[in-house]
Amino acid sequence: MTSTRPAEHGLAGALRAGAAGLYPLEAACDLVIATGWLHRLDHARLVTAGTSVTNGATGLAHVDWKAAIASRDAGLLPCSGGENRILRLAASIADGIPVDLNDALTGLDRTRITLVVQAVRHANGQRPADNAGS
């Protein structure tokens, strides 16, 4: 199944296109995009970008979640405590990277908790549009 979202331009659109149809990846990408993390991941060692083989025009991108966490742990990707929690939650959803939920969920504001809950539901197959009004 592919996303019913309209085509987007730029890295966010390429990331969503690259994750389309894979609920955990869609959820993780939407989480980093919605919380502003994407601009921090926008460099060659963390995001690979290219074009679709099928049409040669659609931009596709993929986050190297393990490299993002390794960069964060090495101090090469500075961020606040809340940003660190979001990155670790997204990496866990996308790539199964272990996360301490006790640490990751505490201290997040209402907006970010709502986005995390939405991401968990999305990873389970419930896209945000499917949850409108629930």
N, C-alpha and C positions, 0 to 999 in steps of 0.2 A: 504494500500500500504506500502511496506517496502522499506528501502533504498537499492540502488544498489551498495553501497560502499563495497569494500572488507573488510573482517573481520579484526578488529584491536585488538590488545592486550592491556592490562592495563586499567586504569580507563577511559581514553578517549574513548576507544572502548566500554567499558561496559556502559558508559553514552550514547553514540550514540545508542547502541543496546536497551537500556531501553527506549529511546525516539522514536525509529523507528516507522514511520507511523503517528506520531502526529506532524504535521508541526511546530506549535509554540514551542513545546519542542525540536524538532530537531534544530530549528533555535537558540534558547537560548543556548543550549548545544554547538553548533558549535561556537557561539559568545564567550562564556567563554573559550572554548578550544583555539580558534584562537588568543585571546588576552592575553593568559597566566594566566587567572584567575583560571584555574583548580587546580593548585598546592595549591592555598590558600583555596579552598573549600574541599581539600582532608583530611578531618578528620571526625570522626564518627558522630558528631552532625549535620553535614551539608550534608553528602552524605551517602546514604544507598546502600550497594552493596550486590548482591546475584547471583544466577544462574537461568537460564530459567527453568520453570516448564516443558516445552515441551520436552527439550532434556537433561536437567540436566548438561549441559556443558557450554553453552553460558553465559558469564558474563554480568550481567545487573546492572545498577546503576541509582539512582534517587537523584537529588538535592532537599533538603528541602529549597525552595526559601524563604519562610517566615522566617525560622530560619537564613538563610544567611543575610537577610536584618536586622533582629533584632540584630544579632551579630554585624553587621556593625554599626548600630545605637547606640549600647551599647559600642562601642569602642573596642570590642573584636576581630575585624577583620580589623586591620589597613591597610590603602591603600592610594594611591595618589588620587587627585581629579578626574583624568581621569579614574582610575580603579574603583572608586566609581560610576561614571557615567555609565560605562559599566555594572557593576553588577546590578545596578538599571534598566537599559534598558533590560537586559536579564531576570531579575525577572518579569518585567512587561510583556514581550513577553510570557514567560513560564507560569506564574501563575496569570496574571492580576493584579499584585501589582501596585498601582498607582505610576506614576513617573512624575515629573515636566519636560516636554520636553524642556522648555526654559533653564533650568539649565543643563539637561542631555546632550543636543546636542551641547551646546556651549563649546568651549575649547578642543574638540576632534580633534586630528590630522587627516590628509587626510586618512591615512591607517585605522584608527578606524572608521571614518565616513563611509568609503567604506564597512567595515565589518558590521556596523549597518544597512546600506541600504540593503546589501545582506541578513541580518537576517530578516528584515521586509519583503522583497520579499519572502524569504523562508517560513516565517510564513503564508504568503498568498497563499502558495502552489507552489511556484516557487523555486525548489531546485537549488542550484548554478550550477549544471551540466546542468540544463534546460536553464540557462541564458548564457551559453558559446557563445561568439560572439555577445551578445546584448549590 
